[in-house]
Amino acid sequence: MIDPKRGEIWLVDLNPTIGQELQKTRPVVVINAEIFNPIPLRIIIPITSWQEKFSDRPFMIKIKANSENQLDRDSAGNVLQVRSISIERFVRKLGQVSSKNLEELLFSLVICVDYEQS
């Protein structure tokens, strides 16, 4: 049974897409809280190849390729593309992001939605 967990990197099929949404089968980071795992949906952040122009974009979080995450090149979590997807879209597990990368992704999400705790 497919059961993606928070912090894991999976290949998923994002097609069909519309407009500027990231498409094709690509890696994603699962970010939802484990309490929601019985629901067959996961909140994910798509991953794309790293480009130097992303350095000044707070919604693009660099993920360096390593043996833990199993990415084949330095990449970026594109937090503006966060979405919920069915577990039926998940193809196979690649690896895991570091706790530091997961924290950076979640902090970037807070920035993107302009969240302030009162």
C-alpha positions, 0 to 999 in steps of 0.5 A: 500500500502506498503511504507517503509520509511527511518529509519523504520525497516521492515521484508523482504524476502531476498530469493533467495540469492547467496553466502555470502548474508544474506538470509531468512525473516529478519529485515532490516533498510530502508536508502534511501532518501525519494525523491526516494520513488515513485520508488518501490525500497528501499535501505536497510541494513539487520539486524542480531543477535548481537554477541560480536565478532562484537564489533571491526567490523566497518561495524556491527552497534549495535542496542539494542532491545527496544519498538521503534524498536520492535526487540526481541533481541540486533541486528546488522545492517550489512552495508556490506550487503547493497542493493536495493530491490523491495518493493514486498519483504517487509512483514510487518513493525516492528518499527523504529531505533533511529536517533542515530542508523540511523546516525551510519549506514550511517556513517559506509556506508561512511567508507565501501565505503572509501568516502572522500569529496574533 
